[in-house]
Amino acid sequence: MEEREQSLARRERAAEKRERLADEREALADERERAADLREALADERERVADEREARADEREQRINEMESRADTRARTVGVQTETTDQRVVETIARGRALLAASSASLDRSEAALRRTRARAGREQAEVDREVAAGDREFDQQEHAQNTGDEPTTQ
């Protein structure tokens, strides 16, 4: 009978060790998830600030275009020569390129936000998987205890 008790004690210690290791892995996973959530929140804030900056730049560009148009109209009305059409076209092209660069940056930020969303979904699924595994381990322990007449080990 003593050998059976020793064997039972060894199994219980092994089960407790497995549970402790599983709990440690879960705690580490939770910490990684918290860190990832913080990084994601910071990235979202950077994106929001960049979008606001881009909107202000677009408004400024629009005001400049309107002022130039009004100034040209007034200058022509009083007979003052304004910049040549070629020069205006070159300036318009430069502004268009700047807008395209800003749009490209916005698309890059949107793509990064999508990657963060996918990563968050992956982390959430991993958390669900860990919870299911923990539940399965607990169920297996209870089932084993019922089949052997042993007391189930608890966390």
Backbone torsions as a table, in degrees:
resi	resn	phi	psi	omega
1	MET	NA	-35.3	-179.8
2	GLU	-62.0	-39.1	178.8
3	GLU	-62.4	-40.9	178.4
4	ARG	-63.1	-41.6	179.5
5	GLU	-65.9	-41.1	178.1
6	GLN	-64.2	-41.8	178.3
7	SER	-62.8	-43.4	177.6
8	LEU	-62.0	-43.4	179.8
9	ALA	-62.5	-41.8	178.1
10	ARG	-62.9	-44.0	179.1
11	ARG	-62.5	-41.2	179.5
12	GLU	-64.9	-43.0	178.0
13	ARG	-63.0	-41.5	179.0
14	ALA	-63.9	-42.0	178.7
15	ALA	-64.6	-42.0	178.3
16	GLU	-63.4	-39.0	178.8
17	LYS	-64.7	-43.3	178.1
18	ARG	-61.3	-43.1	179.3
19	GLU	-63.2	-43.8	179.9
20	ARG	-61.8	-44.0	178.1
21	LEU	-63.8	-40.7	177.9
22	ALA	-63.7	-40.8	177.8
23	ASP	-63.7	-40.2	178.0
24	GLU	-64.4	-43.1	177.8
25	ARG	-61.3	-42.1	-180.0
26	GLU	-64.8	-40.7	178.6
27	ALA	-63.6	-41.6	177.1
28	LEU	-63.9	-41.5	178.5
29	ALA	-63.3	-40.8	177.7
30	ASP	-62.5	-40.5	179.4
31	GLU	-65.6	-42.4	177.4
32	ARG	-61.9	-40.1	179.6
33	GLU	-65.3	-41.7	177.5
34	ARG	-61.5	-42.8	179.3
35	ALA	-64.0	-41.9	178.8
36	ALA	-65.1	-39.9	177.7
37	ASP	-62.7	-39.5	178.4
38	LEU	-65.0	-45.5	177.5
39	ARG	-59.4	-41.2	-179.6
40	GLU	-64.8	-42.3	179.0
41	ALA	-63.1	-40.8	177.8
42	LEU	-64.6	-41.6	178.9
43	ALA	-64.7	-40.1	177.8
44	ASP	-62.8	-39.5	178.8
45	GLU	-65.9	-42.9	177.3
46	ARG	-60.2	-40.8	179.5
47	GLU	-64.7	-41.7	179.5
48	ARG	-62.5	-44.2	179.7
49	VAL	-63.7	-42.4	179.0
50	ALA	-63.4	-41.0	178.4
51	ASP	-63.4	-40.8	177.5
52	GLU	-63.8	-43.6	179.4
53	ARG	-61.1	-42.5	179.5
54	GLU	-64.9	-40.7	179.0
55	ALA	-63.5	-41.5	178.3
56	ARG	-64.4	-39.3	178.8
57	ALA	-65.0	-40.7	177.7
58	ASP	-62.4	-42.7	178.7
59	GLU	-63.3	-43.2	179.1
60	ARG	-61.2	-44.4	179.7
61	GLU	-61.4	-42.0	179.1
62	GLN	-63.1	-43.4	179.1
63	ARG	-63.3	-40.5	178.9
64	ILE	-62.2	-45.5	179.1
65	ASN	-59.5	-43.9	179.9
66	GLU	-65.2	-42.3	179.2
67	MET	-63.9	-42.8	178.5
68	GLU	-61.2	-42.3	-179.5
69	SER	-63.3	-45.3	179.0
70	ARG	-64.6	-41.7	-179.9
71	ALA	-63.5	-41.5	178.2
72	ASP	-63.3	-43.2	-179.6
73	THR	-61.8	-46.1	179.4
74	ARG	-63.6	-42.5	-178.8
75	ALA	-63.0	-43.2	179.4
76	ARG	-66.4	-33.4	179.9
77	THR	-62.5	-37.9	-179.2
78	VAL	-95.9	5.8	174.3
79	GLY	85.8	17.6	178.3
80	VAL	-89.4	134.4	179.6
81	GLN	-73.7	134.4	178.2
82	THR	-105.5	178.3	179.0
83	GLU	-57.0	153.9	-179.5
84	THR	-69.9	159.7	177.5
85	THR	-59.2	-40.0	178.8
86	ASP	-58.8	-44.0	-179.5
87	GLN	-64.1	-40.9	178.2
88	ARG	-63.1	-40.5	179.6
89	VAL	-63.4	-43.4	179.0
90	VAL	-60.9	-43.6	179.0
91	GLU	-65.0	-40.1	179.1
92	THR	-64.0	-41.7	178.3
93	ILE	-62.7	-43.6	179.5
94	ALA	-61.0	-43.2	178.3
95	ARG	-65.4	-39.0	177.8
96	GLY	-61.9	-40.6	177.7
97	ARG	-64.2	-39.8	178.4
98	ALA	-63.4	-40.6	177.9
99	LEU	-64.9	-40.1	177.6
100	LEU	-63.2	-41.2	178.8
101	ALA	-63.1	-41.5	179.0
102	ALA	-65.3	-39.7	178.3
103	SER	-65.0	-39.3	178.1
104	SER	-63.3	-41.4	178.0
105	ALA	-63.4	-38.7	178.6
106	SER	-64.5	-41.9	177.1
107	LEU	-63.0	-40.1	177.6
108	ASP	-61.6	-41.3	178.8
109	ARG	-66.2	-39.3	178.3
110	SER	-64.4	-40.5	178.2
111	GLU	-64.1	-40.8	178.3
112	ALA	-64.4	-38.8	178.2
113	ALA	-63.7	-39.6	177.7
114	LEU	-63.7	-42.7	177.7
115	ARG	-61.9	-39.9	178.9
116	ARG	-65.4	-39.5	178.9
117	THR	-63.4	-42.8	177.8
118	ARG	-64.0	-40.7	179.1
119	ALA	-64.5	-40.7	178.7
120	ARG	-62.5	-42.5	178.7
121	ALA	-62.2	-39.1	177.7
122	GLY	-64.6	-41.2	178.3
123	ARG	-65.8	-40.4	179.3
124	GLU	-64.7	-39.5	177.8
125	GLN	-65.6	-39.3	177.9
126	ALA	-62.8	-38.4	177.5
127	GLU	-63.6	-43.4	177.2
128	VAL	-60.8	-44.2	179.5
129	ASP	-61.1	-41.0	178.3
130	ARG	-64.3	-40.8	179.1
131	GLU	-64.0	-41.4	178.2
132	VAL	-63.7	-43.4	179.4
133	ALA	-62.4	-41.3	178.8
134	ALA	-63.7	-42.0	177.4
135	GLY	-63.5	-40.9	177.6
136	ASP	-62.9	-42.2	178.3
137	ARG	-62.1	-43.3	-179.8
138	GLU	-63.8	-43.1	179.1
139	PHE	-62.0	-44.9	179.5
140	ASP	-61.1	-39.8	178.8
141	GLN	-64.7	-43.7	-179.8
142	GLN	-65.3	-42.3	179.2
143	GLU	-63.9	-42.3	179.0
144	HIS	-62.6	-42.8	-179.4
145	ALA	-63.3	-39.2	179.4
146	GLN	-67.4	-38.9	-178.4
147	ASN	-72.0	-31.3	-176.6
148	THR	-101.1	-10.8	-177.6
149	GLY	80.7	6.7	178.7
150	ASP	-80.5	161.7	172.7
151	GLU	-78.7	134.3	178.0
152	PRO	-68.5	144.3	176.0
153	THR	-80.2	142.0	179.5
154	THR	-115.4	161.8	-177.9
155	GLN	-78.7	NA	NA
